[in-house]
Amino acid sequence: MLLNRAHPMNNPIILALDVDTRDQALRIADELAEIVGGFKLGPRLCLRYGMSFVKEMATRGPIFLDNKHFDIPSTMEAAVRASFEAGASLVTIHALSGSEALKRMALVEAELSQVRPFKILAVTILTSWDQESLPSVMKPQKISEHVCDLVDMVHSSGLTGIVCSPHELELLQNRDLYLVTPGIRFNMQNSGDQKRILGPKEALTKGASALVVGRPILEAKNIAQAANDFLMAVYEKK
């Protein structure tokens, strides 16, 4: 396993635990704890089982709490602090929340990361969007330009954690960013509702810091083997 105690995750493969029950999540986490670098939890589980469940999961590995907070700065800060207290090592907010909120989040991250490895990730453009499905209220420009504009604002705020699709990775190099990339697939034909996807080796080569993988592992006949295949792609890249 690739271990780096200054890194929020144990290795770059983050398993998206997109399942419906606590028992499913715990069973999978117990089976894969020695393979994946951490576990991503979202509203699907958190709204059912609350912060006590996050604390329980954090005993099995680093937790990426993906609730994508988008609110006034004080509410976002309270949510991030509560996430940290529950054991989260990564927490998402929306880059669209604006520079005031982002600057406040940078101060919170600087404080909390003195306690243990912790990063706040700013979500740019969802990987379920493509050029045709961008909201009409957004400025008429390419997705890549929207991502770069948002990253400029995030970076100037003092944050360095970004969630982006693998298609934007090359545009964000040499900026000392921690780039977390969903939409990772071995089989490009099995994309589900993800629109901007790439293979794990290609994403790592283009500069991803961590890869979020869900259905390709969870829907496999042998989930341990599937998780190990993604981890081996990390070693092959190295």
Contacts in CASP RR format, 6 or more apart in sequence:
PFRMAT RR
TARGET T0000
AUTHOR 0000-0000-0000
METHOD contacts of the structure
MODEL  1
MLLNRAHPMNNPIILALDVDTRDQALRIADELAEIVGGFKLGPRLCLRYG
MSFVKEMATRGPIFLDNKHFDIPSTMEAAVRASFEAGASLVTIHALSGSE
ALKRMALVEAELSQVRPFKILAVTILTSWDQESLPSVMKPQKISEHVCDL
VDMVHSSGLTGIVCSPHELELLQNRDLYLVTPGIRFNMQNSGDQKRILGP
KEALTKGASALVVGRPILEAKNIAQAANDFLMAVYEKK
1 10 0 8 1.000
1 11 0 8 1.000
1 34 0 8 1.000
1 35 0 8 1.000
1 37 0 8 1.000
2 10 0 8 1.000
2 11 0 8 1.000
2 12 0 8 1.000
2 234 0 8 1.000
2 235 0 8 1.000
3 10 0 8 1.000
3 11 0 8 1.000
5 117 0 8 1.000
6 117 0 8 1.000
7 117 0 8 1.000
8 62 0 8 1.000
8 64 0 8 1.000
8 89 0 8 1.000
8 90 0 8 1.000
8 117 0 8 1.000
8 118 0 8 1.000
8 119 0 8 1.000
9 37 0 8 1.000
9 38 0 8 1.000
9 62 0 8 1.000
9 64 0 8 1.000
9 89 0 8 1.000
9 90 0 8 1.000
9 210 0 8 1.000
10 36 0 8 1.000
10 37 0 8 1.000
10 38 0 8 1.000
10 61 0 8 1.000
10 62 0 8 1.000
11 36 0 8 1.000
11 37 0 8 1.000
11 231 0 8 1.000
11 234 0 8 1.000
12 37 0 8 1.000
12 204 0 8 1.000
12 208 0 8 1.000
12 209 0 8 1.000
12 210 0 8 1.000
12 211 0 8 1.000
12 234 0 8 1.000
13 35 0 8 1.000
13 36 0 8 1.000
13 37 0 8 1.000
13 38 0 8 1.000
13 210 0 8 1.000
13 211 0 8 1.000
13 213 0 8 1.000
13 227 0 8 1.000
13 230 0 8 1.000
13 231 0 8 1.000
13 234 0 8 1.000
14 36 0 8 1.000
14 37 0 8 1.000
14 38 0 8 1.000
14 39 0 8 1.000
14 40 0 8 1.000
14 64 0 8 1.000
14 180 0 8 1.000
14 210 0 8 1.000
14 211 0 8 1.000
14 212 0 8 1.000
14 213 0 8 1.000
15 28 0 8 1.000
15 32 0 8 1.000
15 36 0 8 1.000
15 37 0 8 1.000
15 38 0 8 1.000
15 39 0 8 1.000
15 40 0 8 1.000
15 213 0 8 1.000
15 214 0 8 1.000
15 217 0 8 1.000
15 218 0 8 1.000
15 227 0 8 1.000
16 40 0 8 1.000
16 66 0 8 1.000
16 182 0 8 1.000
16 212 0 8 1.000
16 213 0 8 1.000
16 214 0 8 1.000
16 215 0 8 1.000
16 218 0 8 1.000
17 25 0 8 1.000
17 28 0 8 1.000
17 29 0 8 1.000
17 39 0 8 1.000
17 40 0 8 1.000
17 41 0 8 1.000
17 45 0 8 1.000
17 57 0 8 1.000
17 214 0 8 1.000
17 218 0 8 1.000
18 44 0 8 1.000
18 214 0 8 1.000
18 215 0 8 1.000
18 218 0 8 1.000
19 25 0 8 1.000
19 28 0 8 1.000
19 44 0 8 1.000
19 45 0 8 1.000
19 218 0 8 1.000
20 44 0 8 1.000
20 45 0 8 1.000
20 48 0 8 1.000
21 48 0 8 1.000
22 45 0 8 1.000
22 48 0 8 1.000
22 49 0 8 1.000
22 53 0 8 1.000
25 39 0 8 1.000
25 41 0 8 1.000
25 45 0 8 1.000
25 53 0 8 1.000
25 57 0 8 1.000
26 56 0 8 1.000
26 57 0 8 1.000
26 60 0 8 1.000
28 218 0 8 1.000
28 223 0 8 1.000
29 39 0 8 1.000
29 57 0 8 1.000
29 60 0 8 1.000
29 61 0 8 1.000
30 60 0 8 1.000
31 223 0 8 1.000
31 224 0 8 1.000
32 217 0 8 1.000
32 223 0 8 1.000
32 224 0 8 1.000
32 227 0 8 1.000
33 60 0 8 1.000
33 61 0 8 1.000
35 224 0 8 1.000
35 227 0 8 1.000
35 228 0 8 1.000
35 231 0 8 1.000
36 227 0 8 1.000
36 231 0 8 1.000
37 61 0 8 1.000
37 62 0 8 1.000
38 61 0 8 1.000
38 62 0 8 1.000
38 63 0 8 1.000
38 64 0 8 1.000
39 57 0 8 1.000
39 60 0 8 1.000
39 61 0 8 1.000
39 62 0 8 1.000
39 63 0 8 1.000
39 64 0 8 1.000
40 63 0 8 1.000
40 64 0 8 1.000
40 65 0 8 1.000
40 66 0 8 1.000
40 212 0 8 1.000
41 53 0 8 1.000
41 54 0 8 1.000
41 57 0 8 1.000
41 63 0 8 1.000
41 64 0 8 1.000
41 65 0 8 1.000
41 66 0 8 1.000
42 65 0 8 1.000
42 66 0 8 1.000
42 67 0 8 1.000
43 67 0 8 1.000
45 53 0 8 1.000
46 53 0 8 1.000
46 54 0 8 1.000
46 65 0 8 1.000
46 67 0 8 1.000
51 82 0 8 1.000
51 85 0 8 1.000
51 86 0 8 1.000
54 63 0 8 1.000
54 65 0 8 1.000
54 83 0 8 1.000
54 86 0 8 1.000
54 87 0 8 1.000
54 88 0 8 1.000
55 86 0 8 1.000
55 87 0 8 1.000
57 63 0 8 1.000
58 86 0 8 1.000
58 87 0 8 1.000
58 88 0 8 1.000
62 89 0 8 1.000
62 90 0 8 1.000
63 86 0 8 1.000
63 87 0 8 1.000
63 88 0 8 1.000
63 89 0 8 1.000
63 90 0 8 1.000
64 88 0 8 1.000
64 89 0 8 1.000
64 90 0 8 1.000
64 91 0 8 1.000
64 92 0 8 1.000
64 180 0 8 1.000
64 212 0 8 1.000
65 83 0 8 1.000
65 86 0 8 1.000
65 88 0 8 1.000
65 90 0 8 1.000
65 91 0 8 1.000
65 92 0 8 1.000
66 90 0 8 1.000
66 91 0 8 1.000
66 92 0 8 1.000
67 79 0 8 1.000
67 83 0 8 1.000
67 91 0 8 1.000
67 92 0 8 1.000
68 92 0 8 1.000
68 93 0 8 1.000
68 94 0 8 1.000
68 123 0 8 1.000
69 75 0 8 1.000
69 76 0 8 1.000
69 79 0 8 1.000
69 80 0 8 1.000
69 91 0 8 1.000
69 92 0 8 1.000
69 93 0 8 1.000
69 94 0 8 1.000
69 97 0 8 1.000
70 76 0 8 1.000
70 93 0 8 1.000
70 94 0 8 1.000
70 96 0 8 1.000
70 97 0 8 1.000
71 79 0 8 1.000
71 97 0 8 1.000
72 101 0 8 1.000
73 97 0 8 1.000
73 100 0 8 1.000
73 101 0 8 1.000
73 104 0 8 1.000
73 105 0 8 1.000
76 93 0 8 1.000
76 97 0 8 1.000
76 101 0 8 1.000
76 104 0 8 1.000
76 105 0 8 1.000
77 104 0 8 1.000
77 105 0 8 1.000
77 108 0 8 1.000
80 91 0 8 1.000
80 93 0 8 1.000
80 105 0 8 1.000
80 108 0 8 1.000
80 112 0 8 1.000
80 120 0 8 1.000
81 108 0 8 1.000
81 112 0 8 1.000
83 91 0 8 1.000
84 91 0 8 1.000
84 112 0 8 1.000
84 115 0 8 1.000
84 118 0 8 1.000
88 118 0 8 1.000
89 116 0 8 1.000
89 117 0 8 1.000
89 118 0 8 1.000
89 119 0 8 1.000
90 118 0 8 1.000
90 119 0 8 1.000
90 120 0 8 1.000
90 121 0 8 1.000
90 180 0 8 1.000
91 118 0 8 1.000
91 119 0 8 1.000
91 120 0 8 1.000
91 121 0 8 1.000
92 120 0 8 1.000
92 121 0 8 1.000
92 122 0 8 1.000
92 123 0 8 1.000
92 163 0 8 1.000
93 101 0 8 1.000
93 102 0 8 1.000
93 105 0 8 1.000
93 120 0 8 1.000
93 121 0 8 1.000
93 122 0 8 1.000
93 123 0 8 1.000
94 122 0 8 1.000
94 123 0 8 1.000
95 102 0 8 1.000
95 122 0 8 1.000
95 123 0 8 1.000
95 124 0 8 1.000
95 150 0 8 1.000
95 151 0 8 1.000
95 153 0 8 1.000
95 154 0 8 1.000
95 162 0 8 1.000
96 150 0 8 1.000
98 153 0 8 1.000
99 153 0 8 1.000
99 156 0 8 1.000
99 157 0 8 1.000
102 122 0 8 1.000
102 153 0 8 1.000
102 154 0 8 1.000
102 157 0 8 1.000
102 158 0 8 1.000
102 159 0 8 1.000
103 157 0 8 1.000
103 158 0 8 1.000
105 120 0 8 1.000
105 122 0 8 1.000
105 157 0 8 1.000
105 159 0 8 1.000
106 120 0 8 1.000
106 157 0 8 1.000
106 158 0 8 1.000
106 159 0 8 1.000
108 120 0 8 1.000
109 118 0 8 1.000
109 119 0 8 1.000
109 120 0 8 1.000
109 159 0 8 1.000
112 118 0 8 1.000
113 119 0 8 1.000
119 160 0 8 1.000
119 161 0 8 1.000
119 178 0 8 1.000
120 159 0 8 1.000
120 161 0 8 1.000
121 161 0 8 1.000
121 162 0 8 1.000
121 163 0 8 1.000
121 178 0 8 1.000
121 180 0 8 1.000
122 150 0 8 1.000
122 151 0 8 1.000
122 154 0 8 1.000
122 159 0 8 1.000
122 161 0 8 1.000
122 162 0 8 1.000
122 163 0 8 1.000
123 163 0 8 1.000
124 146 0 8 1.000
124 147 0 8 1.000
124 150 0 8 1.000
124 151 0 8 1.000
124 162 0 8 1.000
124 163 0 8 1.000
124 164 0 8 1.000
124 168 0 8 1.000
125 134 0 8 1.000
125 143 0 8 1.000
125 146 0 8 1.000
125 147 0 8 1.000
125 150 0 8 1.000
125 164 0 8 1.000
125 165 0 8 1.000
127 165 0 8 1.000
127 182 0 8 1.000
127 183 0 8 1.000
127 194 0 8 1.000
127 195 0 8 1.000
127 196 0 8 1.000
127 197 0 8 1.000
128 193 0 8 1.000
128 194 0 8 1.000
128 195 0 8 1.000
129 143 0 8 1.000
129 195 0 8 1.000
130 143 0 8 1.000
130 195 0 8 1.000
130 196 0 8 1.000
131 142 0 8 1.000
131 143 0 8 1.000
133 195 0 8 1.000
134 143 0 8 1.000
134 146 0 8 1.000
138 146 0 8 1.000
139 146 0 8 1.000
143 167 0 8 1.000
143 168 0 8 1.000
143 196 0 8 1.000
144 167 0 8 1.000
144 168 0 8 1.000
144 171 0 8 1.000
147 164 0 8 1.000
147 165 0 8 1.000
147 168 0 8 1.000
147 171 0 8 1.000
147 172 0 8 1.000
148 168 0 8 1.000
148 171 0 8 1.000
148 172 0 8 1.000
151 162 0 8 1.000
151 164 0 8 1.000
151 172 0 8 1.000
151 175 0 8 1.000
151 177 0 8 1.000
154 161 0 8 1.000
154 162 0 8 1.000
155 175 0 8 1.000
155 177 0 8 1.000
160 176 0 8 1.000
160 177 0 8 1.000
160 178 0 8 1.000
161 177 0 8 1.000
161 178 0 8 1.000
161 179 0 8 1.000
161 180 0 8 1.000
162 172 0 8 1.000
162 177 0 8 1.000
162 178 0 8 1.000
162 179 0 8 1.000
162 180 0 8 1.000
163 180 0 8 1.000
163 181 0 8 1.000
163 182 0 8 1.000
164 172 0 8 1.000
164 179 0 8 1.000
164 180 0 8 1.000
164 181 0 8 1.000
165 181 0 8 1.000
165 182 0 8 1.000
165 183 0 8 1.000
165 196 0 8 1.000
165 197 0 8 1.000
165 198 0 8 1.000
166 181 0 8 1.000
166 183 0 8 1.000
166 184 0 8 1.000
166 196 0 8 1.000
166 197 0 8 1.000
166 198 0 8 1.000
166 199 0 8 1.000
166 202 0 8 1.000
166 203 0 8 1.000
166 206 0 8 1.000
166 208 0 8 1.000
167 196 0 8 1.000
167 198 0 8 1.000
169 179 0 8 1.000
169 181 0 8 1.000
169 203 0 8 1.000
169 206 0 8 1.000
169 207 0 8 1.000
169 208 0 8 1.000
170 206 0 8 1.000
170 207 0 8 1.000
172 179 0 8 1.000
173 206 0 8 1.000
173 207 0 8 1.000
177 209 0 8 1.000
178 209 0 8 1.000
178 210 0 8 1.000
179 207 0 8 1.000
179 208 0 8 1.000
179 209 0 8 1.000
179 210 0 8 1.000
180 208 0 8 1.000
180 209 0 8 1.000
180 210 0 8 1.000
180 211 0 8 1.000
180 212 0 8 1.000
181 198 0 8 1.000
181 203 0 8 1.000
181 208 0 8 1.000
181 210 0 8 1.000
181 211 0 8 1.000
181 212 0 8 1.000
182 194 0 8 1.000
182 212 0 8 1.000
183 191 0 8 1.000
183 194 0 8 1.000
183 196 0 8 1.000
183 197 0 8 1.000
183 198 0 8 1.000
183 212 0 8 1.000
184 197 0 8 1.000
184 198 0 8 1.000
184 199 0 8 1.000
184 200 0 8 1.000
184 203 0 8 1.000
184 211 0 8 1.000
184 212 0 8 1.000
184 213 0 8 1.000
184 216 0 8 1.000
184 230 0 8 1.000
185 191 0 8 1.000
185 194 0 8 1.000
185 197 0 8 1.000
185 198 0 8 1.000
185 199 0 8 1.000
185 216 0 8 1.000
186 199 0 8 1.000
186 200 0 8 1.000
186 216 0 8 1.000
186 229 0 8 1.000
186 230 0 8 1.000
187 216 0 8 1.000
188 197 0 8 1.000
188 199 0 8 1.000
190 215 0 8 1.000
190 216 0 8 1.000
191 197 0 8 1.000
192 215 0 8 1.000
198 206 0 8 1.000
199 233 0 8 1.000
200 211 0 8 1.000
200 213 0 8 1.000
200 230 0 8 1.000
200 233 0 8 1.000
200 234 0 8 1.000
200 237 0 8 1.000
201 233 0 8 1.000
201 236 0 8 1.000
201 237 0 8 1.000
203 211 0 8 1.000
204 211 0 8 1.000
204 233 0 8 1.000
204 234 0 8 1.000
204 237 0 8 1.000
205 237 0 8 1.000
211 230 0 8 1.000
213 227 0 8 1.000
213 230 0 8 1.000
216 226 0 8 1.000
216 230 0 8 1.000
217 223 0 8 1.000
217 226 0 8 1.000
217 227 0 8 1.000
217 230 0 8 1.000
220 226 0 8 1.000
END
